[in-house]
């Protein structure tokens, strides 16, 4: 009995050290302490293994992280974070299809983090951009608004290589300034001033960057003809709208 109490006291002390190491971003140290806890208590609860998976993930050891977390993916005591982290480990190994499955499982388990939505869209985009937009359509057709989903979607839209997600979010009015900037910069680079103006004219609360771009289009007389008739005259030489991507 005394031995068991001593082991538990040591495990508790090591756990406190783990928490401090994680606070200090000392991932290797935290990992070593966790392995020591598991040596003392091979039947340690899910949260110990979950935390070990986290420390491995933060060190980029995706394979070991997967090996540690997968046996617990259906444990009754798990939180949604466990399968989110398992999905991260699979994503780190370019196993995008299975990663998507575990991100979706994390959502079904009640994920309240925009990161889960964001990462799911990113791996779906890697598989096929159309698959990612289909996922957006599915969320749009789900009963009740989900602002966390749209926040994750906006985060994904500025990280994926293409513009499909940003375009969808703009068309469905779930965009924000960063999404619109992705679209506006593309139109500037392709010298599509009319497309820029079409977006700018529909924004209720433009960002400072969007206001500056609008002013530049007026100044350079690059707005559409009909809009120009109603716009105040602007002096200054005409320049390429691509320069507008540097406005602040």
C-alpha angles and dihedrals in degrees: 000000000000090000091053091050091050092050091049091049090051092047090050091050091049090049090055089052089050091056091051092047090052090049088053092046088240092148099167091050092049091049092053092050091050093051087052091052089051091051089055094042113025089176092056115154127263095264091064091055091042091054091046089053089052093053091049091048092052089054093050093247092139098162095054090043089056091048091051097046105036095075088056098046092107100031110136092226096054123114123222088260093071095064090039089057092044088054089050089053092050091047089052087059092049091249091139100162094054091040089057090052092055094044087053090049089052089054091050088051089059107269110186094185124105086212091073092054092043095049093045091055091047094054091043088051089052088055094045131329089224090058090056093050090047087056089053090051090051091053091047090055094048114108112259129021118278110199092180090060092051091047089054090046092052090050090051093046093065094045104049117084098242136054100238096105095043090049092050093048090049093050093047093044095243093114132115135196094280093052092048091048090058089056096041094049090051090052090048092051091050092046092242099148092162091058090049091052093048090058095042092052092058098051114108097190109023121197120239088258091053092048090052091049091050091051091050092051089053092046094049092043091236098132120108117280096250092049091047091060090061096039126091116254116265127202127215138076121300113253139176115280087228086079088063091073086078096058116116 
